[in-house]
């Protein structure tokens, strides 16, 4: 019994007849060739998955993070491997407790990259329309000691807005006005650069 090639079955699954074999292949399947039925089934499944991927749209925050990642590779002020920190907690995304009206003027967020944790909060700056970002850089392997002397930059749309270093207990702070596509960038030694993509509505605390 003649068996057809994998290339033929790929074309068959894609419903194209580049080699003019489709009629013969259908007859071959009707005759009950189990080997080719299995091969055809595999490639039909692959084609179906590929079609599903074409209509899949990733969440907006994933797209923004990916765009920020590529942009930062051109302007990031620190060397080493570029790591995107993962958001573990955001108080703005938590449900409001029953009986509580309004929302807090303070937004708390927690990010993590490997053993490094970035705990931060954003709140209005008294007497102005700007905000203040206060945070602490910690190592979960040594939770009692903050990471001190770490260079940190605040970027907006790929441009450096402000720079500083963490203090003796790993704390840092920045003043901010309305900025777009903000990221915090930490230079961890010579081998790692951690990027924290802040949410687009970071300043919306009302």
Secondary structure, 3 states (H helix, E strand, C coil): CCCCCHHHHHHHHCCCCCCCCHHHHHHHHHCCCHHHHHHHHHHHHHHHHHHHHHHCCCCHHHHHHHHHHHHHHHHCCCCCEEEECEEEEEHHHCCCCCCCCCCCCEEEEEEEECCEEEEEEEEECCCCCCEEEEEEEEECCEEEEECCCCEEEEEECCEEEEEEECCCCCEEEEEECCCCCEEEEEEECCCEEEEEECCCCCCCCC
